[in-house]
Amino acid sequence: MVRVGVPRLLTTTWAERDTIQARLHALAAASSALDLRLARVLAWLRVQDLAPLGYPGWLSFTREHVGWGEAWIRSLIRLVRSGLGQILRAASEGRISLTVAVTAPSTCAPEAQAQWLAAAEAGAQPARPRRPSGASSTVAPGEADSLAIWHARHRVRLLEGLPVTDREADNRMLAWWRTGQPEDLVARALAPAPPPRSAPGDSAPEWEFADPADVLVGRWRTPSDVEGAMALLAGVQAARRGRAIELGRLYERVVRGGLHRSWGFRDVESFCQATMGLSARSLQRHRELGRTLRRLPALAHARLSLQRVAVIGRVAVEHDVERWVAVAGRTPVAELERAVEQVEAGADPGALLEAYEQVMAATTQTVGLAAVQAPVPPRPTDRVHPDLPEAARWLLAIQLPPQRGFGRVKERDRFVCANPECRRRALRNHAHHLRFPRHLRRAGVDDTLENGACVCPSCHLRLIHAGHARVERGVVDGVGPALIWTFPGRVVTVGGA
Ligand SMILES: [Zn+2]
């Protein structure tokens, strides 16, 4: 459909514009209140054992159910546990942005809070301490250096067993190179990870003000068990989804119609910061969501979580969006992210969707594909610290211990955990025997690679050997070899395994 380019401003009446402004304000305030409510539920869940739900740890749980970064979750949990009543109230009423609120000193007497808040509302509290840009002290790496850095970042993630960002990987690489002890590095990467922290239950103080989230999702009640907390989580997520979609759409309408100018703002960012208390981070998120929904209206009607909408919005186009929606509704978020990364790296989306559709046709449950675990081709590197190319080469020259016997299963699987909801890549991952008949003595066990799967220590010990998950190799009609994962309440069939 071709639209003649009539500027939206001309087609929007003054009354409509006022309604849009009021609605944007209400939605923005509600989104902060809901984010804080979500953080309260997460603060409670953070200290529970999630293995009985079939999740090996906090990271995989939050990736499937929340979609926020770990650092942001930690900041918000700290805020809701802080008992900073005045600051929590201002944030949940949308008077200050959450990005500002999380920078409040965590222990703060009421008078100091009032003072801090007054400065924050006047815009004097910086949203986040800015990192020095360091633009003058970076270099643009050549092609060979760029490739070495890409591989070295991959190796940092393998050694750390964490999906750290490029920047974090670079910092660690430089720190290791400066201290220069490769043996320690490898020993630490192989040592068992510290057990997950456990702490007493929810100690977050009750809030002594009317929480705006109450009218949206009901009054706060401390969950009595994990199932109760999961129900609260689902309710908050459904409310957040509806509001984010509406906010994204209205925001996109403001930007495209230049409505902010008619309200006297030079640019849309200053309008949003002044009237909606939104941080640059959430502005960006809403703008992306708005654009995605304008491009692919079908996504707004799909019964998908926000994090899934955001992930498929990166690659779906008009003619294949329905197929992506179908896949997204049947794959774990971790799986979907990998599939989208493959397409971004040049994989043929049609072939990939077809492969998913084949597995989906063979089962009614959740699906995955082993093929999406293949490494994606290196991307050119941005400007980096001048020492980074040397640090990268140093790191790549370190010999990793060779895998022997059944341990070669890990090499074959590129050290990636086979659990489609986990996919943790770590040198310390284990080789798991898919069939290990109890009546056989160790010597009789099938040690061929076909009988093995690489799994992370959490999935291996806290899920499989604790009886919260089962994995077996099978052959699925129309699909061929598959790994079938059974978790409490769900089964994931991974084709091509
Ligand atoms: Zn795992």
Residues whose N, C-alpha, C, O or C-beta is under 5 A from the ligand:
A	BS01	ZN	P56 C417 N419 C422 R423 R424 V455 C456 C459
